[in-house]
Amino acid sequence: MAADESCELNSGNNNETQKPADKATFNSVQIEDGSKDDEPPLSKRARKRLLKHEKWLEYRPIKRAKEKEKLKKKREEARLKNIKLGPTRKQLKNREMLANKSKLRIVLDFSFDHLMTNKDMNKCVNQMSRCYSVNRRAERPLYLHVTNFCGKSKEIMQKHVGYHNWDVHFWMENYLDIFKKEELIYLTSDSDNVIENLDESYVYIIGALVDHNYHKGICLKKAEEQGIKHGRLPISEFLEMKSRKVLTVDHVYTILVNVASNGMSWKQAFLKVIPQRKGASAKSSVNDDNEDRKEDDI
């Protein structure tokens, strides 16, 4: 798919006349005084949402002040006990993709905007934001690319002020226009191909889609139609799960970071990241049994 076609598909109608920023407040005043205008009044649910947002704006500076005070106490206690905390914000800011030894490339494919509701698109953008946060805190940040970033999700992303300065490669183009076709591997739980090791010569694609399983198999279908490789994470090889082995965008990315950058095994990364609600438990292996016997002998 060409970049222009993908953008046109996802962008929707961006030429609508923008409403005034204070329209919601104006409508709430209309309801109170009983006056009528061309604009319909806000619903009861919308008024509750507006009131909740106003309360949140009022409480936000108080909450941040409490968080700063809590962090200050934590740092002081750590200093007195000679405990080393995680990297500071300044250290994280100076930790860039180009300055590390990892060359593993990960793509978040944002070509599914037309399949998501506004609520799900907000969730998807937030998941991408968490991927960036995880990458900043990694010992060796991975090369994070966001492709097909030209639709509604990009509009939603504008609320993250300064995201243009993130250490992320944002592309309007499709990944086929950026990387070599033979380098691409689309990650999908529907694939029969198991990813046993992460290879830096490949580019791993994660579909940026929140759909509650309404579009099962869509990533596999897309990979097959485009003639690119596909594979799944080895979850079944290491875990027993009571639910489908479909993970969120940020969960998949965090697993890849833990394996490729933080020195974890697949099993360790899965157990650390996969939520407990999915009922994941480790499979016993021959190596585990041998280790148990050694401990018994001791």
Disulfide bonds with the S-S distance in Angstrom:
Cys7-Cys150 2.21
